[in-house]
Amino acid sequence: MDATTERLVDFALQAQYAALPPEAVHECKRRLIDTFGSAIGAYDEPLSGMARKIALRSRGDSMATIWGSTAAATPEAAAFANGVMLRFLDVSDTYLGKSRGHPSDMIAGILAVAESVHADGASVINAVAIAYDVYCSFCQAVDVNSKGLDQPVYAILGAVVGAGKLLGLTREQMGHAVSLALVPNLALAQSRQGELSAWKGCAGANAARNAVFAAALAQEGFTGPEAAFEGAGGLWDIVGRFDWPLPNGTHMVTQSHIKSVPVCYHGQSAVIAAFDLRGRVDVNGIEEIEVEGYRAAVLMMGNDASRWAPATRETADHSMPYVIAIALLDGRVTSGSFAPARLTDPQVAALMRKVKVRESAELTAQYPEAAPARLQIRMASGAVHKAEIKYPTGHARQPMDDAELERKFCELFAAHGNETRAKAVLGALWKLDTAKDVGPEVIALMASDPR
């Protein structure tokens, strides 16, 4: 192992549930609630069904449940299917650092391994906390996106050490698992360029799957290249040498941001500002809509012609003109906002043409500590209306409280199960630390409509 791998392995092996402060335990439960809600809300989406169909081709001695059903597959296949569901609606959590991504992508892999080994709830919470610490500190250490790599590079490392912890890997095995996860699986940033495909929401699921597979390979005795980070041809050769301080005494699960609307995180503040302005304007009298944002928001949601003519759901939820138009027309953004009929609605297209998106140096300077947006609507009458949001609802500095998080969960769960079952799942997740076996005591409760 090179020195970076050694630090990562030792960090994971030394982490213990008993050392987690109550705040970190509580925030892990909140992220699990948010993640499961995001997944079950997308259960009936066509892409989710496609992923389940592929997963159910696999069978093995060690199995994990496809969330929302009683069907099971191998842990790596279940990790992929569940990961596709949890990302499909684009309403799962986000972390912002030098780079950014969706750390809850890792939960699909961690829970698949946990169920396959009959892990208790405390072990799951510890594994999730470790994974978030690795993912988020890695985002803080180096921007792999600027080097042409995608966010699954962060996810696969957090997920593999979380999975390895649950599998009880030795130090040597964990080192090989890290190498077997990283070296074969450097995802390309092409996934998030131009017109976005279905893979945009599947890339994190693929990282979860590959992390589970890498941990399983290491457990069986497979070895990986010895210097995945620092050796010739290692990650340092691709992204440059970087320092990676791992958390010491703090836990980064407390610092990810929960979404309140199902759009790219960089559009959250702008959409909330549009909701605020909607009550003050007559949409039919709008002459121009100016959106000011920070650089990453403009690059992700307003710097490509496809964002003014989205042909796919994946592009639409990453289109600033589209989500602003929907927010102003409907007063809400839901999964139905991205239906094919809405994507081709002439009224939406007409309002999108009035949207201008530009970077504000002032707002860029506030990012990533904040995720600000400023909207200005100029009316045909000459009147001007403005709104600005610095921390969108769910941001670590403007968090949802537990009641708001439960409402989000129940609204998402309603797509697949009734309120009684939703409350049962919530109760089990709030008491996760007391569960003896997460499979029957937690995951099985989500199968409200087996199919």
C-alpha positions in Angstrom: 0.0 0.0 0.0 1.1 3.5 -0.7 0.9 6.1 2.1 -2.4 7.5 1.0 -4.0 4.1 1.0 -2.6 3.3 4.4 -4.1 6.4 5.9 -7.4 5.7 4.4 -7.5 2.1 5.5 -6.3 2.9 9.0 -8.9 5.6 9.3 -11.7 3.2 8.4 -10.5 0.3 10.6 -10.2 2.5 13.6 -13.6 4.1 13.4 -16.1 2.7 16.0 -19.8 3.4 16.5 -19.2 3.9 20.2 -17.1 7.0 19.4 -19.7 8.7 17.2 -21.3 11.7 18.9 -25.1 11.8 19.1 -25.3 14.5 16.4 -23.5 12.3 13.9 -25.7 9.3 14.7 -28.8 11.5 14.3 -27.6 12.9 11.0 -26.8 9.5 9.7 -30.4 8.5 10.4 -31.7 11.6 8.6 -29.6 10.8 5.5 -30.9 7.3 5.5 -34.5 8.5 5.8 -33.9 11.0 2.9 -32.2 8.4 0.8 -34.9 5.7 1.2 -37.6 8.3 0.5 -35.8 9.4 -2.7 -35.5 5.7 -3.8 -39.1 4.6 -3.1 -40.5 7.7 -4.7 -38.9 6.6 -7.9 -39.9 2.9 -7.7 -42.4 3.0 -10.5 -40.3 5.0 -12.9 -39.3 3.1 -16.1 -35.6 3.3 -15.5 -36.0 1.9 -12.0 -37.9 -1.1 -13.5 -35.1 -1.6 -16.1 -32.5 -1.7 -13.4 -34.5 -4.2 -11.3 -34.9 -6.4 -14.3 -31.1 -6.5 -14.8 -30.5 -7.1 -11.1 -32.9 -10.0 -10.9 -30.9 -11.9 -13.4 -28.4 -12.5 -10.6 -28.7 -15.0 -7.8 -26.2 -16.2 -5.2 -25.6 -17.5 -1.8 -25.5 -14.0 -0.3 -28.4 -11.8 -1.3 -29.8 -8.3 -0.7 -33.3 -6.9 -1.2 -34.4 -4.7 -4.1 -35.9 -1.8 -2.0 -39.7 -1.6 -2.2 -40.1 -5.2 -3.0 -39.5 -8.7 -1.7 -37.2 -9.6 -4.6 -33.5 -10.1 -3.9 -30.3 -10.2 -5.9 -26.6 -10.4 -5.3 -25.3 -7.5 -3.2 -23.6 -5.8 -6.1 -26.7 -6.1 -8.4 -29.0 -4.8 -5.6 -26.6 -1.9 -5.0 -27.0 -0.9 -8.6 -30.7 -1.2 -8.8 -31.3 0.6 -5.5 -28.8 3.2 -6.4 -30.6 4.0 -9.7 -33.8 4.5 -7.8 -32.3 6.7 -5.1 -30.9 9.1 -7.7 -33.6 9.1 -10.4 -35.7 11.9 -9.0 -32.6 14.1 -8.3 -33.8 14.8 -4.8 -31.1 13.0 -2.7 -28.5 14.9 -0.8 -25.4 16.9 -2.1 -22.0 17.8 -0.8 -20.2 21.0 -2.0 -16.4 21.3 -1.6 -13.6 21.9 -4.1 -15.8 19.5 -6.1 -19.3 18.3 -5.5 -21.5 15.2 -5.7 -24.1 13.0 -4.0 -22.7 11.1 -1.0 -25.9 9.2 -0.5 -25.1 7.3 -3.7 -22.9 5.2 -1.4 -25.8 4.0 0.8 -27.1 1.6 -1.8 -23.9 -0.3 -1.7 -23.4 -0.1 2.1 -27.0 -1.3 2.8 -26.7 -4.2 0.3 -23.6 -5.5 2.1 -25.1 -4.9 5.5 -28.2 -6.9 4.6 -26.1 -9.7 3.1 -24.1 -10.1 6.3 -27.1 -9.5 8.7 -25.4 -6.4 10.1 -27.0 -4.6 13.1 -28.1 -1.0 12.9 -25.2 0.5 14.8 -22.7 -1.1 12.4 -24.7 0.4 9.5 -24.6 3.9 11.0 -20.8 3.6 11.6 -20.2 2.4 8.0 -22.3 5.3 6.7 -20.4 7.8 8.8 -17.1 6.5 7.6 -18.2 6.6 4.0 -19.4 10.2 4.3 -16.1 11.2 6.0 -14.1 9.7 3.1 -16.3 11.1 0.3 -16.7 14.6 1.6 -13.0 15.0 2.7 -11.9 13.8 -0.7 -14.2 16.4 -2.3 -12.4 19.0 -0.1 -9.0 17.7 -1.0 -9.1 17.7 -4.8 -11.4 18.7 -7.7 -11.4 15.6 -9.9 -14.1 17.2 -12.1 -11.6 19.8 -13.4 -9.4 16.8 -14.5 -12.2 15.2 -16.6 -13.4 12.8 -14.0 -16.9 12.4 -12.5 -18.2 12.3 -9.0 -18.3 8.5 -8.7 -14.6 8.6 -8.1 -15.4 10.0 -4.7 -18.3 7.6 -4.1 -16.4 4.4 -4.9 -13.8 5.1 -2.3 -16.2 6.0 0.5 -18.5 3.0 -0.4 -15.7 0.5 -0.5 -14.3 1.3 2.9 -17.9 1.3 4.3 -18.6 -2.0 2.7 -15.2 -3.4 3.8 -15.9 -2.4 7.4 -19.1 -4.3 7.4 -17.4 -7.3 5.8 -14.8 -7.3 8.5 -11.9 -7.0 6.1 -8.4 -7.2 7.5 -6.0 -4.3 7.0 -4.3 -6.0 4.0 -7.7 -6.9 2.5 -9.0 -3.4 2.9 -5.9 -2.0 1.1 -6.6 -4.3 -1.8 -10.3 -3.4 -1.8 -9.4 0.3 -2.1 -7.1 -0.4 -5.0 -9.6 -2.7 -6.7 -12.2 -0.1 -6.4 -10.2 2.9 -7.7 -7.9 1.6 -10.4 -10.5 0.0 -12.7 -13.3 2.6 -12.1 -12.3 6.1 -13.0 -15.6 7.5 -14.3 -15.5 10.2 -17.0 -17.1 13.7 -16.6 -18.7 13.2 -20.1 -21.7 11.9 -18.1 -22.6 15.5 -17.3 -22.0 17.3 -20.6 -24.4 18.5 -23.2 -27.8 16.7 -23.5 -27.9 14.4 -20.5 -28.6 10.7 -20.8 -30.1 8.2 -18.3 -26.5 7.5 -17.2 -26.3 10.8 -15.4 -28.3 9.3 -12.5 -26.8 5.9 -12.8 -23.2 6.8 -12.5 -23.3 6.9 -8.7 -25.2 3.6 -8.6 -22.5 2.0 -10.7 -19.9 3.3 -8.2 -21.8 1.6 -5.4 -22.0 -1.6 -7.3 -18.3 -1.6 -8.2 -17.4 -0.8 -4.6 -19.3 -3.8 -3.3 -17.7 -6.0 -6.0 -14.2 -4.7 -5.1 -14.7 -5.4 -1.4 -16.0 -8.9 -2.2 -12.9 -9.6 -4.4 -10.6 -8.5 -1.7 -12.4 -10.7 0.9 -11.8 -13.7 -1.4 -8.1 -13.0 -1.8 -7.9 -10.9 -5.0 -5.0 -8.4 -4.9 -4.9 -4.9 -6.4 -2.1 -2.7 -7.7 0.0 -1.7 -4.7 0.2 2.1 -5.3 -3.2 3.2 -6.6 -2.7 6.8 -5.6 1.0 7.6 -5.5 2.5 5.1 -7.9 3.3 5.5 -11.6 0.0 5.6 -13.5 -1.8 6.1 -10.2 -4.4 8.8 -9.4 -1.7 11.4 -8.7 -0.5 11.1 -12.3 -3.9 12.0 -13.5 -5.1 14.8 -11.2 -1.8 15.9 -9.6 -0.4 15.4 -6.2 -2.8 16.5 -3.4 -2.9 16.5 0.4 -5.9 14.6 1.8 -6.6 15.4 5.5 -9.1 12.9 6.9 -11.6 14.2 9.5 -10.4 14.2 13.1 -13.1 14.5 15.7 -15.8 15.8 13.3 -18.1 13.9 11.0 -18.9 15.2 7.6 -22.3 13.6 7.4 -23.5 16.6 9.3 -22.4 18.9 6.4 -24.2 17.4 3.4 -27.2 19.3 2.1 -30.7 17.9 1.8 -32.8 19.0 -1.2 -36.3 20.4 -0.9 -37.1 20.3 -4.7 -36.2 17.6 -7.2 -33.6 19.6 -9.3 -29.9 19.8 -9.6 -28.6 21.3 -6.3 -27.2 24.3 -8.1 -30.7 25.3 -9.0 -32.3 25.0 -5.5 -31.9 28.6 -4.5 -33.1 29.9 -7.8 -36.2 27.8 -7.7 -37.0 28.9 -4.2 -36.5 32.5 -5.2 -38.9 31.9 -8.1 -41.5 30.5 -5.8 -41.2 33.7 -3.7 -41.6 35.9 -6.8 -44.5 34.0 -8.3 -47.0 35.5 -5.8 -45.9 39.0 -6.9 -46.0 38.8 -10.7 -48.4 38.0 -13.5 -46.6 35.4 -15.5 -48.3 36.6 -18.7 -46.7 40.0 -18.2 -43.1 38.9 -17.8 -40.7 40.6 -20.2 -37.4 39.1 -19.0 -36.1 36.8 -16.2 -32.5 37.3 -15.2 -30.8 34.6 -13.0 -27.5 35.4 -11.4 -25.6 32.5 -9.9 -22.2 31.2 -9.0 -19.9 29.8 -11.6 -20.6 26.1 -10.9 -24.4 26.8 -11.2 -24.0 28.6 -14.5 -21.7 25.9 -15.9 -24.0 23.0 -14.8 -27.4 24.6 -15.6 -27.1 27.5 -17.9 -24.0 27.2 -20.2 -25.2 25.0 -23.0 -27.9 25.3 -25.7 -29.5 22.1 -24.5 -30.5 23.8 -21.3 -32.9 26.0 -23.3 -34.4 23.0 -25.2 -34.2 20.0 -22.9 -35.2 16.8 -24.6 -34.7 14.5 -21.6 -35.8 14.5 -18.0 -32.1 14.4 -17.0 -31.3 17.6 -19.0 -34.5 19.3 -17.7 -33.7 18.9 -14.0 -30.3 20.4 -14.8 -31.7 23.3 -16.9 -32.0 26.6 -15.1 -34.4 28.0 -17.7 -36.7 25.0 -17.4 -36.9 24.7 -13.7 -37.4 28.5 -13.3 -40.2 28.4 -15.9 -41.9 25.5 -14.1 -41.6 27.1 -10.7 -43.2 30.4 -12.0 -46.0 28.6 -13.9 -46.9 25.9 -11.4 -45.7 27.1 -8.1 -44.1 23.8 -7.4 -41.6 21.3 -9.0 -42.4 17.6 -8.8 -41.6 14.4 -10.6 -44.5 15.2 -12.9 -42.9 18.5 -13.9 -40.5 16.5 -16.1 -43.1 14.4 -18.0 -42.7 14.3 -21.8 -45.8 16.5 -22.3 -44.3 19.1 -20.1 -41.0 19.1 -21.8 -42.7 20.0 -25.1 -45.3 22.4 -23.6 -45.3 25.6 -25.7 -46.1 27.8 -22.7 -43.0 26.4 -20.9 -40.8 26.9 -23.9 -42.0 30.5 -24.4 -41.2 31.4 -20.8 -37.8 29.7 -21.0 -36.9 31.9 -23.9 -37.2 34.9 -21.5 -34.6 33.5 -19.0 -31.1 34.8 -19.0 -28.4 33.1 -16.9 -25.2 34.8 -15.9 -22.4 34.4 -13.4 -22.1 36.9 -10.6 -18.5 37.3 -9.2 -20.1 38.2 -5.9 -22.1 35.0 -5.7 -19.2 32.9 -6.9 -17.1 34.2 -4.0 -19.8 32.9 -1.6 -19.6 29.3 -3.0 -19.2 26.6 -1.7 -19.9 27.9 1.8 -23.3 29.1 0.4 -25.3 28.2 -2.7 -26.7 31.6 -3.6 -28.9 32.8 -6.4 -30.5 36.1 -7.4 -33.6 36.5 -9.6 -34.8 39.7 -11.2 -38.0 39.7 -13.2 -38.7 42.7 -15.5 -42.4 43.1 -16.4 -43.7 44.5 -19.7 -45.0 47.4 -17.5 -41.5 48.3 -16.6 -41.8 47.1 -13.0 -38.9 45.0 -11.6 -39.2 42.3 -8.9 -36.2 40.8 -7.2 -35.5 37.9 -4.8 -32.3 36.4 -3.5 -31.6 33.2 -1.6 -28.2 32.4 0.0 -28.9 29.1 1.7 -31.7 27.0 0.2 -34.0 25.0 2.5 -32.1 21.8 3.5 -28.7 23.4 3.3 -26.5 22.6 6.3 -26.9 26.2 7.4 -30.6 26.3 6.7 -31.5 22.7 7.6 -34.9 21.0 7.4 -36.0 20.0 10.9 -37.0 16.4 11.5 -40.7 17.1 10.9 -40.0 18.7 7.5 -37.8 15.7 6.6 -40.5 13.3 7.6 -43.0 15.2 5.4 -40.6 14.9 2.5 -40.2 11.2 3.1 -44.0 10.6 3.4 -44.7 12.5 0.2 -42.1 10.5 -1.7 -43.2 7.2 -0.1 -46.8 7.8 -1.2 -45.9 6.9 -4.8 -45.4 3.3 -3.6 -47.0 2.7 -0.2 -49.6 4.0 2.2 -49.1 6.4 5.1 -49.2 3.6 7.7 -46.3 1.8 6.1 -44.4 5.0 5.7 -44.7 5.7 9.4 -43.5 2.2 10.1 -40.4 2.6 8.0 -39.7 6.0 9.6 -40.1 4.5 13.1 -37.6 1.8 12.2 -35.1 4.2 10.8 -35.3 6.6 13.8 -34.5 3.5 16.0 -31.9 2.1 13.6 -29.2 2.0 16.3 -31.2 -0.6 18.2 -31.9 -3.0 15.2 -30.2 -6.4 15.5 -30.5 -7.2 11.8 -31.3 -4.4 9.3 -32.8 -6.7 6.7 -36.0 -7.9 8.4 -36.2 -5.0 10.8 -35.8 -2.1 8.4 -35.5 -2.9 4.7 -38.3 -5.5 4.6 -40.7 -2.8 5.8 -40.4 -0.9 2.6 -42.0 -3.7 0.5 -45.5 -2.2 0.8 -46.4 -3.3 -2.7 -44.4 -6.4 -3.6 -43.9 -6.9 -7.3 
